[in-house]
Amino acid sequence: MATIWEFSIQGEMVKIGERKRPRLTRHGCNEPYRDRYWCPKLRWFRKESCPFANRRECENFNAMCGCV
């Protein structure tokens, strides 16, 4: 039976299932994987990269404007 793989960021490494590679982005936001971008807040992939520079900007925007 096949297992479900998990995408996670652990320190300076990105873990994709059993594979590992160095993290490409500074904060882990918009970490590319094929033609998608990882969002650590949603814990899922987005079609387009996030317009925010880091997770703190994203959290500040949500605090001021509500959930996006």
C-alpha positions in Angstrom: 0.0 0.0 0.0 1.3 3.4 -0.9 1.8 6.0 1.7 0.8 9.7 1.5 3.8 12.0 1.3 4.1 15.1 3.3 5.7 18.5 2.4 7.5 20.1 5.3 10.2 22.6 6.0 12.6 21.5 8.8 15.3 24.1 9.4 17.3 24.7 6.2 15.9 21.6 4.5 12.6 21.0 2.6 11.3 17.5 3.0 9.1 16.2 0.2 8.0 12.7 1.2 11.3 10.8 1.7 13.3 13.3 -0.4 15.2 16.3 0.9 16.6 19.4 -0.7 17.9 22.8 0.6 15.3 25.5 1.2 15.3 28.1 -1.6 13.4 30.9 0.2 14.4 32.7 3.3 11.2 32.3 5.3 9.7 29.2 3.7 6.9 31.2 2.1 6.4 30.6 -1.6 8.8 27.6 -1.6 8.5 26.3 -5.2 7.5 22.8 -5.9 7.0 22.0 -9.6 4.5 24.7 -10.8 3.1 25.5 -7.4 4.1 27.5 -4.3 4.0 26.3 -0.7 2.0 28.4 1.8 3.0 27.5 5.4 0.0 29.3 6.8 -2.5 27.3 4.7 -0.2 24.2 4.8 -1.1 23.7 1.1 0.1 24.8 -2.4 -1.0 27.9 -4.3 -1.1 28.4 -8.1 0.5 31.8 -7.8 3.2 33.0 -5.5 2.0 35.0 -2.4 2.4 38.8 -2.7 3.8 39.1 0.8 7.5 39.1 1.5 7.2 36.9 4.6 4.7 35.2 6.9 4.6 38.2 9.3 3.4 40.5 6.5 0.7 37.9 5.8 -0.4 37.7 9.4 -0.4 41.5 9.8 -2.6 41.8 6.6 -5.0 39.2 8.0 -5.2 40.9 11.4 -6.0 44.3 9.8 -8.4 43.1 7.0 -9.7 39.8 8.2 -9.3 36.3 6.7 -8.4 36.2 3.0 
